Amino acid sequence: MDVGSLIKSLNATQLVLPLALAIAGFPVGLIFERLVLTRFKKTAAQTKWEIDDIVISSLRGVTTVWFVAAGFYGAILITSMNQGLRVRFEKALLVAVILSVTLMMAKISVGLVNLYTKRVEGILPSTSIFANLTRILVFIVGVLVVFASLDINITPILTALGVGGLAVALALQDTLSNLFSGLHILASRQVKPGDYIKLDSGVEGYVVDVTWRNTVIRGISDNITVIPNSKLASAIITNYDLENSEYAVPVQVGVSYDSDLERVEKVTIEVAKEVMREIPGGVPEFEPAVRYHTFGDSGILFNVILRVREFADRAPVVHEFVKKLHKRYKEEGIEIPYPIRIIYTKQES
């Protein structure tokens, strides 16, 4: 007996209660989520534990599926139908419940992975690649449970996958290369989200995320650069945050040959210390240094060594230092020379 013949065999009175049960599951599930889950979520937000927040958030949308499945199951129980048809309906509902539980477990697992990576900083970087792998693993287990509940023998499927694995690997060579390159990048701990890096190609910025295929880098100007993991793994990388995020900044300055170099050094260091103390991003405890290095065409050149907390602080600190140093040199009468060229011409008699 199919569904059409089943409906024809039932009169209107026999259909009212089953239809009411089947339809009632959806609004009851929505009400449960809006009232009960919302209250649980507010209560969980007041506790110190974060696991309860993850569990309650994972129930959003899943409980409605459960109420709908319960309504349909009640309708099946009170409806007279062929045993074979009843078994089919029950298996369909079981598959829906298993998939919804799989979705819930995937959300919980991903939430726990993200929570662990946040608490244990430095051991496992918080990137979407681990969340995606966890989600895929949970869904694979859920699909295997569905097959088992439907009495489907998975041995031939596994055998077919093993035989076709080589063909799939060849077809997805670039994808798998990027996946394993991303895992290698994270396992080596030489690049992780939050680091400021510069590649030999000239691309530089903060690492935002390492996905299963690409690494996302955000530049200082907020532009996004997406680099395949395999390219990043083979690139020459300068990581400004690998061991110590503080960064030494040399600023070149020039003064005229008539300047008192001892006085120039003293004034310059005073300005540099002021900048280190007052400008956000500077390192207050750092002792700036002046290093003369060149007799230039127009004056004596030297470097002023500053230090910033991270690479992104370089530009604002140097900006303020140049302004303050220019003002102080004017007050002290220290000349910053213009480029000068003296040309001698020879006149023939």
PLY file of the C-alpha trace (Angstrom):
ply
format ascii 1.0
element vertex 349
property float x
property float y
property float z
element edge 348
property int vertex1
property int vertex2
end_header
0.00 0.00 0.00
1.52 3.36 -1.06
0.84 6.80 0.40
-1.89 7.64 -2.17
-3.87 4.48 -1.51
-3.40 5.00 2.23
-4.95 8.48 2.08
-7.85 7.22 -0.03
-8.57 4.45 2.47
-8.89 6.94 5.35
-11.90 9.15 5.83
-11.74 12.80 6.90
-12.28 12.00 10.57
-9.37 9.56 10.64
-7.06 12.15 9.04
-7.74 15.05 11.43
-5.74 13.85 14.45
-2.69 12.54 12.51
-2.51 15.75 10.48
-2.86 17.82 13.64
0.01 15.94 15.27
2.21 16.21 12.17
1.58 19.94 11.79
1.76 20.80 15.50
5.40 19.74 15.80
6.71 22.77 13.90
5.04 25.59 15.93
5.71 23.75 19.20
9.39 23.50 18.27
9.56 27.22 17.45
7.87 28.12 20.73
10.27 25.87 22.63
13.27 27.57 21.01
11.93 31.09 21.53
10.93 30.61 25.18
12.86 27.73 26.77
16.15 27.88 24.85
16.31 31.67 25.06
15.89 31.49 28.84
18.53 28.76 29.09
20.89 30.86 26.95
20.50 33.87 29.26
21.14 31.67 32.30
24.21 30.08 30.70
25.62 33.51 29.84
25.73 34.32 33.57
27.88 31.30 34.43
31.66 31.08 34.18
31.52 27.94 32.08
31.58 28.33 28.31
30.66 24.74 27.48
27.00 25.27 28.41
26.85 28.22 25.99
28.21 25.99 23.23
25.69 23.20 23.93
22.68 25.53 24.07
23.74 27.34 20.89
24.06 23.99 19.10
20.41 23.16 19.94
19.15 26.15 17.96
17.18 24.82 14.97
17.77 21.17 15.91
15.02 20.97 18.55
12.44 22.08 15.99
13.40 19.11 13.81
12.96 16.82 16.82
9.48 18.16 17.59
8.46 17.82 13.95
9.78 14.24 13.89
7.91 13.47 17.14
4.70 14.86 15.64
5.04 12.73 12.51
5.89 9.66 14.59
2.76 10.16 16.71
0.72 10.50 13.52
2.19 7.22 12.23
1.35 5.39 15.46
-2.34 6.32 15.43
-2.78 5.74 11.71
-3.74 2.32 10.38
-1.32 1.45 7.60
0.61 -1.39 6.09
3.53 -2.61 8.22
6.01 -2.17 5.38
4.91 1.41 4.81
5.09 2.12 8.55
8.69 0.83 8.62
9.62 3.13 5.74
8.17 6.17 7.50
9.91 5.25 10.74
13.27 4.84 8.99
12.86 8.19 7.24
12.19 9.87 10.60
15.14 8.02 12.14
17.45 9.30 9.38
16.19 12.86 9.95
16.83 12.59 13.70
20.31 11.08 13.20
21.27 13.86 10.77
19.98 16.52 13.17
21.94 14.96 16.04
25.00 14.85 13.76
24.56 18.55 13.02
24.28 19.28 16.74
27.38 17.21 17.55
29.30 18.96 14.77
28.44 22.37 16.28
29.44 21.19 19.75
32.69 19.65 18.51
33.68 22.77 16.56
32.81 24.95 19.55
34.96 22.80 21.86
37.87 22.89 19.39
37.66 26.69 19.16
37.40 26.94 22.96
40.46 24.72 23.42
42.54 26.66 20.91
41.58 29.91 22.60
42.51 28.68 26.08
45.70 26.85 25.11
47.29 29.61 23.08
50.42 28.67 21.15
49.76 24.91 21.02
46.94 24.86 18.47
46.27 28.06 16.49
42.65 29.11 16.20
42.02 28.66 12.49
39.05 27.49 10.44
41.03 24.54 9.02
40.75 22.62 12.31
37.08 23.53 12.67
36.36 22.32 9.13
38.25 19.05 9.63
36.36 18.43 12.89
33.04 19.16 11.17
33.85 16.79 8.27
34.88 14.00 10.67
31.65 14.28 12.67
29.54 14.25 9.49
31.36 11.15 8.21
30.54 9.35 11.48
26.91 10.52 11.19
26.61 9.18 7.62
28.04 5.82 8.73
25.47 5.68 11.54
22.71 6.40 9.00
23.93 3.56 6.80
24.02 1.23 9.80
20.46 2.21 10.82
19.25 1.47 7.28
20.98 -1.95 7.35
23.26 -0.91 4.47
26.52 -2.84 4.32
29.29 -0.26 4.14
32.05 -2.73 3.30
31.51 -2.48 -0.49
31.37 1.30 -0.17
34.68 1.39 1.69
36.18 -0.94 -0.90
35.00 1.29 -3.73
36.39 4.32 -1.98
39.72 2.57 -1.55
39.89 1.63 -5.21
38.81 5.08 -6.35
41.00 6.85 -3.84
43.94 7.08 -6.22
41.82 8.64 -8.95
40.31 11.11 -6.49
43.75 12.00 -5.15
45.01 12.71 -8.66
41.94 14.77 -9.51
42.21 16.77 -6.28
45.99 17.06 -6.28
46.04 20.85 -5.92
43.36 20.80 -3.23
45.13 18.12 -1.19
48.44 19.94 -1.64
46.92 23.11 -0.18
45.29 21.15 2.65
48.50 19.44 3.79
50.50 22.63 3.24
48.10 24.44 5.57
48.49 21.73 8.20
52.29 21.92 7.81
52.25 25.72 8.22
50.25 25.46 11.45
52.18 22.47 12.80
55.52 24.26 12.36
54.16 27.23 14.38
56.14 29.63 12.25
53.01 31.39 10.96
49.78 31.73 12.91
46.77 34.05 12.91
47.64 37.48 14.28
51.25 37.47 13.03
52.50 40.26 10.78
54.39 38.68 7.89
56.08 39.79 4.69
56.58 37.48 1.72
59.40 37.56 -0.80
56.79 38.60 -3.38
56.26 41.85 -1.48
52.87 40.96 0.03
52.69 41.87 3.71
50.06 42.14 6.43
48.39 40.36 9.32
47.48 36.69 9.00
43.71 36.54 9.49
43.01 32.85 8.94
44.43 29.64 7.50
41.68 27.66 5.78
41.85 24.23 4.19
42.84 25.86 0.89
44.07 29.45 1.40
45.76 31.77 3.85
44.02 35.13 4.27
46.23 38.18 4.90
44.92 41.63 5.77
47.19 44.53 4.83
47.65 47.80 6.72
45.18 49.48 4.34
42.60 46.74 5.11
43.00 45.10 1.71
42.64 41.32 1.73
45.16 39.03 0.01
44.30 35.34 -0.43
47.32 33.08 -0.96
47.15 29.31 -1.68
48.71 27.39 1.18
51.11 25.58 -1.14
52.46 28.94 -2.36
52.86 30.21 1.20
54.63 27.02 2.31
57.28 27.46 -0.40
57.68 31.23 -0.01
60.40 33.08 1.91
58.59 34.65 4.85
59.65 37.37 7.28
57.58 36.99 10.45
57.77 40.10 12.61
55.89 38.41 15.49
57.48 34.97 15.59
59.34 35.25 18.90
59.14 38.90 19.89
56.61 41.30 18.42
58.72 44.37 19.32
60.40 45.87 16.30
63.46 48.14 15.98
62.90 51.09 13.62
65.92 52.96 12.17
65.14 56.52 11.03
67.77 58.26 8.90
68.48 61.95 9.65
71.04 64.39 8.31
72.56 67.59 9.77
74.95 70.14 8.30
78.74 69.85 8.60
78.79 72.94 10.85
76.69 71.21 13.56
78.03 70.22 16.99
77.57 66.44 16.76
77.61 65.92 20.53
74.77 68.42 20.92
72.89 66.94 17.96
73.11 63.50 19.54
71.88 64.76 22.92
68.90 66.67 21.48
67.92 63.82 19.17
67.93 61.25 21.98
65.81 63.57 24.16
63.20 63.81 21.40
63.32 60.05 20.77
62.77 59.29 24.48
59.84 61.70 24.54
58.28 59.92 21.57
58.83 56.50 23.16
57.03 57.65 26.33
54.14 59.62 24.85
53.19 57.99 21.54
51.04 54.80 21.67
52.99 51.92 20.20
56.37 53.08 21.44
58.36 51.11 24.04
58.83 53.51 27.00
61.64 51.54 28.64
63.72 51.40 25.45
66.84 53.58 25.27
67.03 55.17 21.79
70.41 55.36 20.12
72.10 57.62 17.55
74.62 56.13 15.12
76.54 58.38 12.70
77.46 56.50 9.57
78.09 58.65 6.46
79.72 61.90 5.32
77.04 62.71 2.78
77.06 65.13 -0.13
75.05 67.73 1.81
75.68 66.82 5.45
76.47 64.15 8.01
73.99 61.27 8.02
73.02 59.13 10.99
70.35 56.66 12.10
68.10 57.10 15.11
67.08 53.69 16.51
63.52 53.61 17.88
61.50 50.62 19.05
57.79 49.86 18.63
55.57 47.20 20.18
54.55 45.70 16.84
55.20 46.26 13.18
51.97 48.20 12.59
53.08 50.86 15.12
56.09 51.79 13.01
54.37 54.39 10.78
52.62 56.47 13.51
55.70 56.47 15.78
58.06 57.57 12.97
55.49 60.17 11.90
55.41 61.79 15.33
59.18 61.52 15.75
59.87 63.39 12.49
57.47 66.18 13.46
58.87 66.61 16.96
62.49 66.38 15.80
61.96 68.99 13.07
60.38 71.38 15.59
63.13 70.82 18.17
65.92 71.31 15.62
64.38 74.66 14.68
64.29 75.70 18.33
67.90 74.60 18.89
69.19 76.14 15.66
70.34 72.81 14.26
70.35 72.91 10.48
68.91 70.13 8.35
70.73 70.76 5.03
69.17 70.85 1.60
70.77 68.73 -1.11
73.75 70.74 -2.43
75.88 70.25 -5.50
78.95 72.44 -6.17
79.91 72.42 -9.84
83.34 73.71 -10.98
83.73 74.70 -14.60
87.04 75.05 -16.37
87.50 77.96 -18.76
90.03 77.56 -21.51
92.21 80.58 -22.21
0 1
1 2
2 3
3 4
4 5
5 6
6 7
7 8
8 9
9 10
10 11
11 12
12 13
13 14
14 15
15 16
16 17
17 18
18 19
19 20
20 21
21 22
22 23
23 24
24 25
25 26
26 27
27 28
28 29
29 30
30 31
31 32
32 33
33 34
34 35
35 36
36 37
37 38
38 39
39 40
40 41
41 42
42 43
43 44
44 45
45 46
46 47
47 48
48 49
49 50
50 51
51 52
52 53
53 54
54 55
55 56
56 57
57 58
58 59
59 60
60 61
61 62
62 63
63 64
64 65
65 66
66 67
67 68
68 69
69 70
70 71
71 72
72 73
73 74
74 75
75 76
76 77
77 78
78 79
79 80
80 81
81 82
82 83
83 84
84 85
85 86
86 87
87 88
88 89
89 90
90 91
91 92
92 93
93 94
94 95
95 96
96 97
97 98
98 99
99 100
100 101
101 102
102 103
103 104
104 105
105 106
106 107
107 108
108 109
109 110
110 111
111 112
112 113
113 114
114 115
115 116
116 117
117 118
118 119
119 120
120 121
121 122
122 123
123 124
124 125
125 126
126 127
127 128
128 129
129 130
130 131
131 132
132 133
133 134
134 135
135 136
136 137
137 138
138 139
139 140
140 141
141 142
142 143
143 144
144 145
145 146
146 147
147 148
148 149
149 150
150 151
151 152
152 153
153 154
154 155
155 156
156 157
157 158
158 159
159 160
160 161
161 162
162 163
163 164
164 165
165 166
166 167
167 168
168 169
169 170
170 171
171 172
172 173
173 174
174 175
175 176
176 177
177 178
178 179
179 180
180 181
181 182
182 183
183 184
184 185
185 186
186 187
187 188
188 189
189 190
190 191
191 192
192 193
193 194
194 195
195 196
196 197
197 198
198 199
199 200
200 201
201 202
202 203
203 204
204 205
205 206
206 207
207 208
208 209
209 210
210 211
211 212
212 213
213 214
214 215
215 216
216 217
217 218
218 219
219 220
220 221
221 222
222 223
223 224
224 225
225 226
226 227
227 228
228 229
229 230
230 231
231 232
232 233
233 234
234 235
235 236
236 237
237 238
238 239
239 240
240 241
241 242
242 243
243 244
244 245
245 246
246 247
247 248
248 249
249 250
250 251
251 252
252 253
253 254
254 255
255 256
256 257
257 258
258 259
259 260
260 261
261 262
262 263
263 264
264 265
265 266
266 267
267 268
268 269
269 270
270 271
271 272
272 273
273 274
274 275
275 276
276 277
277 278
278 279
279 280
280 281
281 282
282 283
283 284
284 285
285 286
286 287
287 288
288 289
289 290
290 291
291 292
292 293
293 294
294 295
295 296
296 297
297 298
298 299
299 300
300 301
301 302
302 303
303 304
304 305
305 306
306 307
307 308
308 309
309 310
310 311
311 312
312 313
313 314
314 315
315 316
316 317
317 318
318 319
319 320
320 321
321 322
322 323
323 324
324 325
325 326
326 327
327 328
328 329
329 330
330 331
331 332
332 333
333 334
334 335
335 336
336 337
337 338
338 339
339 340
340 341
341 342
342 343
343 344
344 345
345 346
346 347
347 348
